[in-house]
Amino acid sequence: LPEIKTVLLKDIFSGIILFLYVDPSVKEPIFKFAIEAGIQKGGRFFFAYHQSVLQKYFIEEISKGLLYTRRIKKGELFFIPRIIEKCTSTLPPAESQGGLQVVFDFSDTEEFEDIVTVKDMILEKKASGVPITGIIAVNMGNLDHDRIRLLSEGIAKIIISTGRDTTISFTHNSFPAEAITVVPQSTIEDVVKKLLEPVILSTLEKPISGFDIVHEIHNRYKVLIPQARIYSFLYELQKRGYLEMKVSGKSKLYYPTVAGKKFIRQRLNEFKFVFQHIIGAETEAEQRNDLNSPQTK
């Protein structure tokens, strides 16, 4: 069996990424993290899809107008360019005030020509100076090489996930990373299991249950952590006054106190500095030598 590889990505919202997948199960965690990161960055966010369950995670953001979603029903894909036009025509002139971030998931490729039209329109808008960034995702299961070539024309960043042997993980903003790095999944498992504290702390940005933290870690890193380990850590933070707990339905949600937010920032920074101290920071010359080495080529 091929060794599972994990693609580590730093910042998706610096251009347009084409994400081609075969296994639909790989996409939802990626889209969820992308939407969370995009909303945190600011501006407008537009999520269009054929089938998705992500809306339930963003009810508050949708109600506040931070996230606009659109289900693409059969025969209605031609509406998307109109929505893009409306969104971009009313954007603030300065990119610093926020642009348009998109995640478009075309799991149904029957209306392929309309998908290409959407892609071309996004590229044209960006080329004309409109601050538009994000992901165009397409299920390539039924596409031949000619159609894949049409989709990829004009897009410099392309991710291809051929199945479960390749996973994708977006970095947390607290940890510096290269734009794209590929490492064995076994390395990810070692780091997550042995250094669980910063992993858990990175999930405590908003109210979340221990059960959801388990799922978040699995979705983001494809690593299963026993719930007992998660809850013991949460209880310790709660006892120290860094977390408060409230009941929402059948779930117990944990969220950081004022002191907890300060503690989390401090601890994540401490981990970051220790990692940098142990590994060391490469100079630009060393990085160029690595890129030009025969092994890299």
C-alpha contacts under 8 A as a table, 3 or more apart, distances in Angstrom:
res1	aa1	res2	aa2	distance
2	P	165	D	6.88
3	E	165	D	6.90
3	E	184	P	7.14
3	E	185	Q	7.92
4	I	164	R	7.63
4	I	165	D	4.55
4	I	166	T	5.71
4	I	167	T	7.61
4	I	184	P	6.10
4	I	185	Q	5.50
4	I	186	S	7.80
5	K	165	D	6.43
5	K	166	T	5.02
5	K	167	T	6.38
5	K	182	V	6.54
5	K	183	V	5.75
5	K	184	P	4.54
5	K	185	Q	5.14
6	T	166	T	5.81
6	T	167	T	4.73
6	T	168	I	5.51
6	T	169	S	6.87
6	T	182	V	5.62
6	T	183	V	5.46
6	T	184	P	5.95
6	T	185	Q	5.39
6	T	188	I	7.83
7	V	166	T	7.39
7	V	167	T	6.19
7	V	168	I	4.69
7	V	169	S	6.04
7	V	180	I	6.83
7	V	181	T	5.80
7	V	182	V	4.58
7	V	183	V	6.72
8	L	168	I	6.17
8	L	169	S	4.97
8	L	170	F	5.78
8	L	171	T	6.60
8	L	179	A	7.77
8	L	180	I	5.60
8	L	181	T	5.06
8	L	182	V	6.11
8	L	183	V	7.78
9	L	12	I	7.23
9	L	168	I	7.54
9	L	169	S	6.24
9	L	170	F	4.82
9	L	171	T	6.04
9	L	177	A	7.98
9	L	178	E	7.54
9	L	179	A	5.58
9	L	180	I	4.89
9	L	181	T	6.82
10	K	170	F	5.98
10	K	171	T	5.30
10	K	172	H	7.94
10	K	173	N	7.97
10	K	176	P	7.93
10	K	177	A	6.14
10	K	178	E	6.46
10	K	179	A	4.85
10	K	180	I	6.67
11	D	14	S	6.40
11	D	170	F	7.64
11	D	171	T	7.87
11	D	179	A	6.76
12	I	15	G	6.88
12	I	16	I	7.77
12	I	17	I	7.20
12	I	34	A	7.58
12	I	133	T	7.97
12	I	134	G	6.35
12	I	135	I	7.63
13	F	16	I	7.47
13	F	38	G	7.36
13	F	101	Q	7.24
13	F	133	T	5.37
13	F	134	G	5.40
14	S	133	T	6.29
14	S	134	G	7.69
15	G	132	I	7.57
15	G	133	T	4.88
15	G	134	G	6.38
16	I	123	L	7.94
16	I	133	T	5.22
16	I	134	G	5.12
16	I	135	I	5.92
16	I	136	I	7.38
16	I	155	I	6.72
16	I	156	A	7.82
16	I	157	K	6.83
17	I	134	G	6.23
17	I	135	I	4.84
17	I	136	I	6.17
17	I	155	I	6.90
17	I	156	A	7.50
17	I	157	K	4.97
17	I	158	I	5.68
17	I	159	I	7.37
18	L	135	I	5.98
18	L	136	I	4.95
18	L	137	A	5.88
18	L	138	V	7.78
18	L	151	L	8.00
18	L	152	S	6.99
18	L	155	I	6.90
18	L	157	K	6.36
18	L	158	I	4.73
18	L	159	I	6.25
19	F	135	I	6.74
19	F	136	I	6.04
19	F	137	A	4.47
19	F	138	V	6.35
19	F	158	I	5.96
19	F	159	I	4.85
19	F	160	I	6.03
19	F	161	S	7.73
20	L	137	A	5.83
20	L	138	V	5.14
20	L	139	N	5.94
20	L	140	M	5.87
20	L	158	I	7.63
20	L	159	I	6.18
20	L	160	I	4.80
20	L	161	S	6.22
21	Y	24	P	7.00
21	Y	26	V	7.82
21	Y	27	K	7.79
21	Y	137	A	7.51
21	Y	138	V	6.47
21	Y	139	N	5.11
21	Y	140	M	5.88
21	Y	141	G	7.49
21	Y	160	I	5.94
21	Y	161	S	4.76
21	Y	162	T	5.99
21	Y	163	G	7.42
22	V	139	N	5.63
22	V	140	M	5.87
22	V	141	G	5.25
22	V	161	S	6.65
22	V	162	T	5.58
22	V	163	G	6.10
23	D	26	V	6.11
23	D	161	S	7.78
23	D	162	T	7.14
23	D	163	G	5.39
23	D	164	R	7.34
24	P	27	K	5.82
24	P	28	E	7.86
24	P	107	S	7.96
24	P	139	N	7.57
25	S	28	E	6.67
26	V	29	P	6.78
26	V	30	I	7.19
26	V	164	R	7.70
26	V	167	T	7.28
27	K	30	I	5.26
27	K	31	F	6.17
28	E	31	F	5.10
28	E	32	K	6.04
28	E	52	S	7.53
28	E	54	L	7.31
29	P	32	K	5.09
29	P	33	F	6.25
29	P	219	N	5.45
29	P	220	R	6.53
30	I	33	F	5.36
30	I	34	A	6.11
30	I	168	I	7.38
30	I	169	S	7.37
30	I	170	F	7.68
30	I	220	R	7.58
31	F	34	A	4.95
31	F	35	I	6.05
31	F	103	V	7.12
32	K	35	I	5.28
32	K	36	E	6.25
32	K	54	L	6.68
33	F	36	E	5.10
33	F	37	A	6.11
33	F	170	F	7.44
34	A	37	A	5.17
34	A	38	G	5.98
34	A	103	V	7.93
35	I	38	G	5.00
35	I	39	I	6.07
35	I	45	F	7.57
35	I	103	V	7.69
36	E	39	I	5.36
36	E	40	Q	6.23
37	A	40	Q	5.15
37	A	41	K	6.22
38	G	41	K	5.02
38	G	42	G	6.50
38	G	45	F	6.94
38	G	101	Q	6.67
39	I	42	G	5.23
39	I	43	G	7.26
39	I	44	R	7.55
39	I	45	F	6.76
39	I	66	L	6.72
39	I	67	L	7.40
42	G	98	G	5.69
42	G	99	G	7.85
43	G	66	L	7.89
43	G	97	Q	6.82
43	G	98	G	3.76
43	G	99	G	4.97
43	G	100	L	6.09
43	G	101	Q	7.39
44	R	66	L	6.28
44	R	67	L	6.79
44	R	98	G	6.96
44	R	99	G	6.17
44	R	100	L	4.83
44	R	101	Q	6.05
45	F	66	L	6.56
45	F	67	L	4.99
45	F	68	Y	6.14
45	F	100	L	5.86
45	F	101	Q	4.76
45	F	102	V	5.67
46	F	67	L	6.06
46	F	68	Y	4.84
46	F	69	T	5.83
46	F	70	R	7.87
46	F	100	L	7.45
46	F	101	Q	6.35
46	F	102	V	4.81
46	F	103	V	6.47
47	F	67	L	7.40
47	F	68	Y	6.21
47	F	69	T	4.71
47	F	70	R	6.38
47	F	102	V	5.83
47	F	103	V	4.90
47	F	104	F	5.85
48	A	69	T	5.68
48	A	70	R	4.71
48	A	71	R	5.80
48	A	72	I	6.63
48	A	103	V	6.48
48	A	104	F	4.84
48	A	105	D	6.25
49	Y	52	S	6.57
49	Y	70	R	6.55
49	Y	71	R	5.14
49	Y	72	I	5.61
49	Y	104	F	5.99
49	Y	105	D	4.76
49	Y	106	F	6.21
49	Y	107	S	7.52
50	H	71	R	5.58
50	H	72	I	4.85
50	H	73	K	6.47
50	H	105	D	6.84
50	H	106	F	6.35
50	H	107	S	6.16
50	H	108	D	6.69
51	Q	71	R	7.12
51	Q	107	S	7.49
52	S	55	Q	7.42
53	V	56	K	6.46
54	L	57	Y	5.58
54	L	58	F	7.11
55	Q	58	F	5.36
55	Q	59	I	6.39
55	Q	69	T	7.80
56	K	59	I	5.69
58	F	61	E	5.18
58	F	62	I	6.05
58	F	67	L	7.85
59	I	62	I	5.22
59	I	63	S	6.17
60	E	63	S	5.13
60	E	64	K	6.23
61	E	64	K	5.16
61	E	65	G	6.28
61	E	66	L	5.13
61	E	67	L	5.69
62	I	65	G	5.14
62	I	66	L	5.85
62	I	67	L	4.81
62	I	68	Y	6.18
62	I	69	T	7.74
63	S	66	L	7.68
64	K	67	L	7.75
65	G	68	Y	6.61
72	I	76	E	6.03
72	I	77	L	5.87
73	K	76	E	5.42
73	K	77	L	7.12
74	K	77	L	7.22
75	G	78	F	7.48
75	G	111	E	7.73
76	E	79	F	5.75
76	E	80	I	7.99
77	L	80	I	5.79
77	L	111	E	7.47
77	L	114	D	6.49
77	L	115	I	7.61
78	F	81	P	6.43
78	F	82	R	7.66
78	F	114	D	6.23
79	F	82	R	5.41
79	F	83	I	6.51
80	I	83	I	5.12
80	I	84	I	6.21
80	I	118	V	7.06
81	P	84	I	4.99
81	P	85	E	6.09
81	P	117	T	7.87
81	P	118	V	5.94
81	P	121	M	7.21
82	R	85	E	5.09
82	R	86	K	6.29
83	I	86	K	5.08
83	I	87	C	6.11
84	I	87	C	5.10
84	I	88	T	6.06
85	E	88	T	5.35
85	E	89	S	5.92
86	K	89	S	5.35
86	K	90	T	6.75
87	C	90	T	5.92
87	C	91	L	6.72
87	C	100	L	7.46
88	T	91	L	5.25
88	T	100	L	7.02
88	T	130	V	7.11
91	L	99	G	6.68
91	L	100	L	7.68
92	P	95	E	7.20
92	P	97	Q	6.52
92	P	98	G	7.37
92	P	99	G	7.61
94	A	97	Q	5.70
94	A	98	G	7.54
95	E	98	G	5.34
95	E	99	G	5.76
95	E	131	P	6.04
96	S	99	G	7.83
98	G	131	P	7.86
99	G	130	V	7.72
99	G	131	P	4.84
99	G	132	I	5.87
99	G	133	T	7.92
100	L	131	P	6.22
100	L	132	I	4.72
100	L	133	T	6.53
101	Q	132	I	5.72
101	Q	133	T	4.96
101	Q	134	G	5.31
102	V	132	I	7.54
102	V	133	T	6.32
102	V	134	G	4.77
102	V	135	I	6.19
102	V	136	I	7.86
103	V	134	G	5.78
103	V	135	I	4.77
103	V	136	I	6.03
103	V	137	A	7.45
104	F	135	I	6.28
104	F	136	I	4.96
104	F	137	A	5.90
105	D	136	I	6.33
105	D	137	A	4.67
105	D	138	V	5.99
106	F	109	T	6.30
106	F	115	I	7.50
106	F	136	I	7.80
106	F	137	A	5.97
106	F	138	V	4.76
106	F	139	N	6.49
107	S	137	A	7.79
107	S	138	V	5.74
107	S	139	N	4.92
108	D	111	E	7.60
108	D	138	V	7.99
108	D	139	N	7.09
109	T	112	F	5.16
109	T	115	I	7.59
109	T	138	V	7.48
109	T	139	N	7.14
109	T	142	N	7.68
111	E	114	D	5.65
111	E	115	I	6.67
112	F	115	I	5.04
112	F	116	V	6.41
113	E	116	V	5.17
113	E	117	T	6.27
114	D	117	T	4.87
114	D	118	V	6.29
115	I	118	V	5.17
115	I	119	K	6.31
116	V	119	K	4.99
116	V	120	D	6.06
116	V	150	L	7.31
116	V	151	L	6.21
117	T	120	D	5.16
117	T	121	M	6.06
118	V	121	M	5.14
118	V	122	I	6.28
119	K	122	I	5.28
119	K	123	L	6.38
119	K	136	I	7.45
119	K	151	L	7.37
120	D	123	L	5.15
120	D	124	E	6.09
121	M	124	E	5.05
121	M	125	K	6.11
122	I	125	K	5.14
122	I	126	K	6.21
122	I	132	I	7.37
123	L	126	K	5.11
123	L	127	A	6.05
123	L	154	G	7.37
124	E	127	A	5.06
124	E	128	S	6.20
125	K	128	S	5.21
125	K	129	G	6.64
125	K	130	V	5.36
125	K	132	I	7.33
126	K	129	G	5.27
126	K	130	V	4.88
126	K	131	P	6.20
126	K	132	I	5.80
126	K	133	T	7.89
127	A	130	V	7.23
139	N	142	N	7.54
140	M	143	L	5.03
140	M	148	I	7.47
143	L	146	D	7.97
143	L	147	R	5.96
143	L	148	I	6.47
144	D	147	R	5.58
144	D	148	I	6.40
145	H	148	I	5.03
145	H	149	R	6.08
146	D	149	R	5.08
146	D	150	L	6.37
147	R	150	L	5.01
147	R	151	L	6.28
148	I	151	L	5.11
148	I	152	S	6.21
149	R	152	S	5.18
149	R	153	E	6.18
150	L	153	E	5.46
152	S	155	I	5.49
152	S	156	A	7.95
152	S	158	I	7.44
155	I	158	I	7.05
161	S	164	R	7.94
161	S	166	T	5.98
161	S	167	T	7.23
162	T	165	D	7.42
162	T	166	T	6.90
163	G	166	T	6.14
164	R	167	T	6.58
167	T	222	K	7.93
168	I	220	R	7.88
169	S	220	R	5.75
169	S	221	Y	6.37
170	F	220	R	7.50
171	T	175	F	6.93
171	T	177	A	7.38
172	H	175	F	5.85
172	H	202	S	7.18
173	N	176	P	7.12
174	S	268	L	6.93
174	S	269	N	7.38
174	S	272	K	7.67
175	F	272	K	6.37
178	E	181	T	6.38
183	V	187	T	6.89
183	V	188	I	7.67
184	P	187	T	5.48
184	P	188	I	6.98
185	Q	188	I	5.06
185	Q	189	E	6.35
186	S	189	E	5.08
186	S	190	D	6.26
187	T	190	D	5.10
187	T	191	V	6.27
188	I	191	V	5.30
188	I	192	V	6.10
188	I	221	Y	6.96
189	E	192	V	5.26
189	E	193	K	5.97
189	E	221	Y	7.67
189	E	222	K	7.97
189	E	223	V	5.95
190	D	193	K	5.45
190	D	194	K	5.99
191	V	194	K	5.34
191	V	195	L	5.64
191	V	196	L	7.81
192	V	195	L	5.31
192	V	196	L	5.35
192	V	199	V	6.74
192	V	223	V	7.51
193	K	196	L	5.52
193	K	225	I	7.40
195	L	198	P	6.63
195	L	199	V	7.17
196	L	199	V	5.13
196	L	200	I	6.18
197	E	200	I	5.30
197	E	201	L	6.13
197	E	233	F	7.96
198	P	201	L	4.94
198	P	202	S	6.03
198	P	267	R	7.56
198	P	268	L	6.11
198	P	271	F	7.32
199	V	202	S	5.32
199	V	203	T	6.95
199	V	217	I	7.70
200	I	203	T	5.41
200	I	204	L	6.95
200	I	213	I	7.21
200	I	230	I	7.61
201	L	204	L	5.42
201	L	264	I	6.23
201	L	268	L	7.58
202	S	205	E	6.90
202	S	268	L	7.89
203	T	206	K	7.66
203	T	208	I	7.91
203	T	213	I	6.81
203	T	216	E	7.73
204	L	207	P	6.83
204	L	208	I	6.83
204	L	254	Y	7.77
204	L	255	Y	6.44
204	L	256	P	6.89
205	E	255	Y	7.50
205	E	256	P	7.63
206	K	255	Y	5.94
206	K	256	P	7.73
207	P	253	L	5.47
207	P	254	Y	5.24
207	P	255	Y	4.48
207	P	256	P	7.87
208	I	212	D	6.34
208	I	213	I	6.93
208	I	252	K	7.92
208	I	253	L	4.86
208	I	254	Y	5.37
208	I	255	Y	6.70
209	S	212	D	5.13
209	S	213	I	6.33
209	S	251	S	6.53
209	S	252	K	5.63
209	S	253	L	4.47
209	S	254	Y	5.93
210	G	213	I	5.03
210	G	214	V	6.44
210	G	227	Q	6.96
210	G	230	I	6.24
210	G	231	Y	6.01
210	G	234	L	7.72
210	G	252	K	7.80
210	G	253	L	7.62
210	G	254	Y	7.83
211	F	214	V	5.25
211	F	215	H	6.55
211	F	227	Q	6.85
212	D	215	H	4.98
212	D	216	E	5.92
213	I	216	E	4.87
213	I	217	I	6.10
213	I	230	I	7.62
214	V	217	I	5.35
214	V	218	H	6.29
214	V	224	L	7.09
214	V	225	I	6.25
214	V	226	P	7.55
214	V	227	Q	6.55
214	V	230	I	7.37
215	H	218	H	5.01
215	H	219	N	5.90
216	E	219	N	5.09
216	E	220	R	5.94
217	I	220	R	5.23
217	I	221	Y	5.67
217	I	222	K	6.91
217	I	223	V	6.42
217	I	224	L	7.27
217	I	225	I	7.73
218	H	221	Y	5.37
218	H	222	K	4.28
218	H	223	V	4.75
218	H	224	L	5.54
218	H	225	I	7.78
219	N	222	K	5.58
219	N	223	V	7.91
225	I	229	R	7.18
225	I	230	I	7.57
226	P	229	R	5.67
226	P	230	I	6.96
227	Q	230	I	5.09
227	Q	231	Y	6.12
228	A	231	Y	5.24
228	A	232	S	6.01
229	R	232	S	5.36
229	R	233	F	6.43
230	I	233	F	5.40
230	I	234	L	6.33
231	Y	234	L	4.92
231	Y	235	Y	5.98
232	S	235	Y	5.17
232	S	236	E	6.28
233	F	236	E	5.15
233	F	237	L	6.39
234	L	237	L	5.14
234	L	238	Q	6.14
234	L	243	L	7.54
234	L	254	Y	7.79
235	Y	238	Q	5.00
235	Y	239	K	6.08
236	E	239	K	5.10
236	E	240	R	6.32
237	L	240	R	5.15
237	L	241	G	6.40
237	L	242	Y	5.21
237	L	243	L	5.68
238	Q	241	G	5.11
238	Q	242	Y	5.53
238	Q	243	L	4.40
238	Q	244	E	5.98
238	Q	245	M	7.74
239	K	242	Y	7.57
239	K	243	L	7.87
240	R	243	L	7.80
241	G	244	E	7.28
241	G	257	T	7.26
241	G	259	A	7.42
241	G	260	G	7.08
242	Y	256	P	5.71
242	Y	257	T	5.43
242	Y	258	V	7.65
242	Y	259	A	5.81
242	Y	260	G	3.76
242	Y	261	K	7.46
242	Y	263	F	7.33
243	L	254	Y	6.20
243	L	255	Y	5.47
243	L	256	P	4.40
243	L	257	T	5.46
243	L	260	G	6.08
244	E	254	Y	5.66
244	E	255	Y	5.58
244	E	256	P	6.26
244	E	257	T	6.41
245	M	252	K	6.40
245	M	253	L	5.51
245	M	254	Y	4.58
245	M	255	Y	6.56
246	K	252	K	5.76
246	K	253	L	5.39
246	K	254	Y	6.71
247	V	250	K	6.97
247	V	251	S	5.78
247	V	252	K	4.61
247	V	253	L	6.10
248	S	251	S	5.25
248	S	252	K	6.24
248	S	253	L	6.78
256	P	259	A	7.58
256	P	260	G	4.80
256	P	261	K	5.60
257	T	260	G	4.64
257	T	261	K	6.13
258	V	261	K	5.32
258	V	262	K	6.61
259	A	262	K	5.22
259	A	263	F	6.15
260	G	263	F	4.90
260	G	264	I	6.02
261	K	264	I	5.17
261	K	265	R	6.27
262	K	265	R	5.31
262	K	266	Q	6.17
263	F	266	Q	5.09
263	F	267	R	6.03
264	I	267	R	5.17
264	I	268	L	6.09
265	R	268	L	5.34
265	R	269	N	6.17
266	Q	269	N	5.17
266	Q	270	E	6.13
267	R	270	E	4.95
267	R	271	F	6.26
268	L	271	F	5.15
268	L	272	K	6.16
269	N	272	K	4.94
269	N	273	F	6.13
270	E	273	F	5.25
270	E	274	V	6.15
271	F	274	V	5.18
271	F	275	F	6.12
272	K	275	F	5.24
272	K	276	Q	6.23
273	F	276	Q	5.05
273	F	277	H	6.03
274	V	277	H	4.95
274	V	278	I	6.13
275	F	278	I	5.22
275	F	279	I	6.04
275	F	280	G	7.86
276	Q	279	I	5.32
276	Q	280	G	5.13
276	Q	281	A	6.32
277	H	280	G	5.22
277	H	281	A	7.81
282	E	286	E	5.99
282	E	287	Q	6.46
283	T	286	E	5.22
283	T	287	Q	6.36
284	E	287	Q	5.05
284	E	288	R	6.22
285	A	288	R	5.13
285	A	289	N	6.22
286	E	289	N	5.05
286	E	290	D	6.19
287	Q	290	D	5.07
287	Q	291	L	6.26
288	R	291	L	5.07
288	R	292	N	6.16
289	N	292	N	5.11
289	N	293	S	5.96
290	D	293	S	5.22
290	D	296	T	6.83
291	L	296	T	5.79
291	L	297	K	7.45
292	N	296	T	6.66
292	N	297	K	6.87
293	S	296	T	5.43
293	S	297	K	6.51
294	P	297	K	5.07
